[in-house]
Amino acid sequence: MGFFIIISGLAGGCLLSVLVGIIGSRRTIGFTLAFLLSLLFTPLVGLIITLLCDPRSDIEPHNGCLDTLLAIVGGFFVLLALLMFFSVGMAAV
C-alpha cells in the first residue's frame, strides 16, 4: 500500500512539473528550465518562479497543440520509467 502512495506522489509531481514546463514555454524561462526547477524543488516553487519571469514577445499565435501533446507524452514516459524503476526494485526485495 505504501509503495503505491509513493508512486502516486511521484507521478503527480512529475505531471505537475510538466504542466509548469508548459507554462514556462510561453515565458523567457523556457520549458526545460521551468520543468527542471519544478522537479528540483516543488511544482509550486517552480510555478512561482515561472510566473515571475516575463512573457516572451516573439511567440506567434498558433492553432495546433503539438507542444502540449509532446509535453504530455514526455510526462507519460517519465512516469512509465519511474514505475518500471520502482517495480524492478521491489521485485528484487
Residue pairs with C-beta under 8 A, 6 or more apart in sequence:
3 86
3 90
6 86
7 82
7 83
7 86
10 82
11 79
11 82
11 83
13 39
13 42
13 43
14 39
14 75
14 78
14 79
14 82
15 75
15 79
16 38
16 43
17 35
17 38
17 39
17 43
17 46
17 75
18 35
18 71
18 72
18 74
18 75
18 78
19 43
20 34
20 35
20 37
20 38
20 43
20 46
20 47
20 50
21 31
21 32
21 34
21 35
21 38
21 71
22 31
22 67
22 68
22 71
23 34
23 47
23 50
23 51
24 30
24 31
24 33
24 34
24 35
24 46
24 50
24 53
25 31
25 34
25 67
25 71
26 55
26 56
26 59
27 34
27 50
27 51
27 53
27 54
27 55
27 56
28 53
28 54
28 55
28 56
29 37
29 49
29 50
29 53
31 67
31 71
34 46
34 49
34 50
35 46
37 45
37 46
37 49
37 50
38 45
38 46
38 47
39 46
40 46
